[in-house]
Amino acid sequence: FFLLPFKRYYAFEWCGASLDQLFLKADGTRKYNGPMPHHIDISLQLASGLEYIHSRNLVHGNIKPENVLISAGSAGQDEITLKWANSGLTRYASKRAKITSQVGGNNAWLAPELLLLKLGGNLHGNKYQG
């Protein structure tokens, strides 16, 4: 990554698709037909990524399928890796903070507790608590 005054830019390797492209189009065809890991591996990779983000006292702020990139071969020839992207709504939270100052993202993908509050979600808002 590189820094400019008050901005941080990250450069990632090229990723072939995003998670939303696995969903079916209106005509029933998939937008993405490439390889994918088992659904348990998908869940573990995504949770691990959020754990890393949270360990840096950050809240992603825009959890949705379009922001999950699919990278084939970055971790090995036949390895598929999922990566969180679009950190534009990511916010810093102090270690003692229980509340984020802003709730962003698309309402369709907000955690239920954040939809109810719309402001004042806690650091666990990236994790569904059903």
Number of C-alpha atoms within 10 A of each C-alpha: 7 8 9 7 5 5 7 9 10 9 7 9 7 11 16 12 19 20 17 16 17 16 13 12 10 7 6 8 11 14 14 15 10 12 12 18 14 9 9 9 14 15 13 12 17 17 14 13 15 20 16 12 16 18 11 13 17 20 25 23 21 23 25 17 16 15 17 20 21 22 20 20 12 15 10 9 8 12 13 20 21 25 19 21 18 15 16 11 15 17 16 16 18 11 12 7 12 13 16 20 14 14 24 18 16 11 13 10 14 22 19 15 17 19 15 11 10 15 15 16 20 17 18 16 22 21 13 10 9 6
